[in-house]
Amino acid sequence: MDLYKIADNINLISDFLGIRDIDTLTSDALEEKYKFSQADLLILFGASIAHGCDVVGKAVSNNIAKNFMIVGGEGHTTESLRRAIHSVLPEIVTAGKMEADIMSEYMKRKYDIDNILIERNSTNCGNNVTYALDVIKQNNLSLNNIIIVQDATMQCRMDAGFRKYLQDSEVEVINFASYKVRVVIKNENLVIEPSDIWGMWDIERYISLLMGEIPRLLDDNNGYGPNGKNYIAHVDIPNDVLKAFEELKVEYGDLVRVANPLYASKTFE
């Protein structure tokens, strides 16, 4: 397949997965779209690349939310987060630490943010949601809205998880994928731009994460939707996204990420 077509297909899938309901993570953006300037809760998920810490740190410092939670135990992305944070702030011990603890320590040191709700037991996208809701309940938070910030490759699935478990409530979920990138062609190679995003996946890992999401989001026998494993709410996948995925499978079928049983739980993978 032509490299430019491959790049177009990758970008089509990434645009679909990396939901942003507001253009910037700011009070002004909230006010413009939702007519309030401060959310009840912002949740940052540990599977996000380290760049997400700065995106959220700045927003929380500017009072974008009344409450702030970090969610993340140990999963398939944890080791890369440990390396990224430790390389920037070597005084933070990251070896063996859970994602939420690593991120919260970074937030405290760089942004002087102390009042952080912590969830450190989740190991996958599914129990990220249920354990986060447990923390909300334990702290008696009354919510009308939640901003969720996840790695762009997993934002759509995180949204679908919250929609499943909040379907009987009136809580509004506002998505903000932690980064937006494009894949372009340079010197006949696929390259991610911007090239300076902290902790960004290498191109092969990025493609693997993107492609691994589509089979999970499919609402069929093998997918995570109501007609499959019932981990998430139904997701409508546009035909052009499905076509892009099928075309990329010809080139990258061996990169479709499968669930790691190490991080599965009784109810989620």
N, C-alpha and C positions, 0 to 999 in steps of 0.2 A: 504493500500500500504506500502511496505517496506520503512523504513525511509531513507535508502541509495538511493533508487530510487527517493523518494521525493526530496532529496537534489540534486541529479543529474538533475532532471527536473527544479528545481529552478535555478540552475547554468546555465543550457542551455538557459533558457529564459533571465537571466540577462546578459549573454555574448552577446546575440543578441541585447538587448535593449541598453546596455551601450557602445555605439560606441566610440572607440578611433582611430582616423586616424594616430596619432603619439604615440609612446610609452611613451614619457615624454613631459611635457609642457615646452620645452626648445628651444632656438634658434638653438642648434645643431641638434635637432630632425627635426625642420623645414628645415634646410639646407640639411640634409641628404635625406629627402623625396621630398621636393618641390623646392629645389635649391634657397631658400631665407631664411634669418635668422630672419627677422622681419615682422610680419603680419601687415596689414593695420589697423585692428581693432580686439580687443578681447572683447567679450560680456560674462559677467557672469550673470546667471539668478537666481533670488531670490528663486526659488523653490528648489535649491540645498541645501543639508545639509550644516551646518556651516563650515565643513571641506573644502568646496569649496573655502571659503574666503582665507584660507592659501595657498591652491594650486595655486590660481590665484594671490594672493598678492606677492608670491615669484617670479612668472613668470613675472609679470608686473614690479616688482622692477629690474628684470634683462633684461628689455627692449625687451620683446618678441613681443610687439605690439606698433605701432605708436600712436594709440588711444585706450582708454579703456572706456567701458560702463557697467553700472550695470542696469539691468532691473528687475522690480518687484514691484507690488503694494501690494495688500492683497489677499491671496488665501488660499487654504486648507492646505498649509504647513507653513504659516506665523507664527503662534503661537509657533511652535517648534523652529523656527529660533530666535524669540524674546527671548525665554527662554535660548537658548544656548549661544547667544552673551552676554546677561546680566549676566549670571553666570560666564563668563570669565572676562568681563570688566564691573563691576557693575556701573561704572560712565557713561556708555552709557545708556541713557534712551530709552527703546525699546517699552514700552507700547503704543499701538495705532500708532506706527510708521510703515511706509511702508518698505517693504523688501529692496528696493534699498537704502533708507536713512540709515537703520541699517547697511547694509553691507559697505556702503561708509564711514560711521563714523568709523567702525572697521578698514578699510583699511587706513584711515588717521592716526589713533592713533597707529596702530601696524607697518605699512609699510611706513608711511610718504608719501602716495600717495594722491595727491590733485586734479590733473587734471582728473576728472572723469565725464563722461557724464551720466546723470541720467534720467531714465524713471520710474515713480512711479505710473502710472495709470492702468497698466495691471493687470488682475485678473486670467488669465488662460493661458495655453500653446499657444493657438491660437493668442490672442491679445498681448502676449509677443513678437511675431514675427512682427506683423503689427505695433505696437507702436515703437518697436526698429527701424524698417525701417523708421518710421516718424522722429525719432530723427536723424538718419543718414542724411535724406534729409534736415532737419532744419539746420543742422550744415555744410551742403555742403561738406560732406566727399566723396571723390572720392576713390572708393575701387576696388581692384582686388581680395581681399581675406578677409575672416572673420574667426576667431576662435570662436566657440561657446562652452561654458562650462555650462552644466546643470546637474541636479541630474541624476545619472546613469540610474534610472528607466525610465526617460523621454527623454533621449538624442536622441533616434531614432525618436520619434515624433517631437522633436524640429527640427531635421535635415529635416524631411519631410515637416514641415511648411516652412522652409526657401527655400527648393527646389521648393515648389509651387509658392512662391512669387518672387523668383529670376530666374524662368525658362527662362525668356527672356533676362537675363543679362549674363555676363561672369564672375560674381563674384564667386570665389571658396569658398565653405564652408568647414572648417576643424573642425571636431568633436573632443572633448576631454571630455568624461564623468568625472565628478569631483571625482569619486572614483571607485575602483575595489575591490570587496569582493567575498568570497566564503562562501557557507553554508556547514557546516560539521556536523558530529554527535559526540556529547560528552555526555557521561553518558545517552545515549538513548534520547537525546534532540537535536533539530536543533539549531545550533549556528552559528552566523556570525563571520567570521575571515577576517582580523584582528579585534580584539575585542575593540580596543582603538581609532577607528575613531570618531572624534569629531562630535557630533550631529547625529550619525547614528541612523536610525530607529530601533525600536525593531523588532523582527523577524516577528511578526504578521503583523505589519504595512508594513514591507518590502515586504512580500508576497502579501499583498493587492495591493500595488502600482504596483508591477510587473504584476500581473494578470489583473489589470485594464487596462493595456496598450494594450494587445492583441486584445480585441474587438474593441478598438478605432482605431488600426492600420489596421484592416481588411478592405479591399476595397469592402464592400458589402452595402446593403441598410441601415444597422445600424451603419456602421463604419464611420470613419472620412475622408476616401479617396474620390476620384473623383466620385465613383459610390454610395457614401452615402451622408454625409453632406458636403463634398468638403471643409474641413478645411485644408487638407494636400495633398501633392503629393502621388502618389501610392507607397506603400511599399510592397516589395516581402517578405513574411514571409515563411521561410523554413518549409518543412513538419515536420521535427523533432521538431521544436519549437511549431507548432500547436498541434502535438501529446502530447508534454510535458504539454501544457496548458490544453488540454482535460483531461489528466490523473490527473492533480492537481485539476481540478474542482470537481472531485469526492470527494476529501478530503477537499477542501477549497472553494467550490462554493460560500459560503456566504461571502467570503472575496473579491470577485471581486468588485473593487471600482467603484461606479457609479458617474457620474458628479454631483457636488454640485450646485444646482440652484442659491445659494447665489453669486457664482462667475462666473456665466454665463454672456455673453454679447449678444447683438443683433445678432451677427454673430458667436460666439464661445461659447463652454462649457469648 
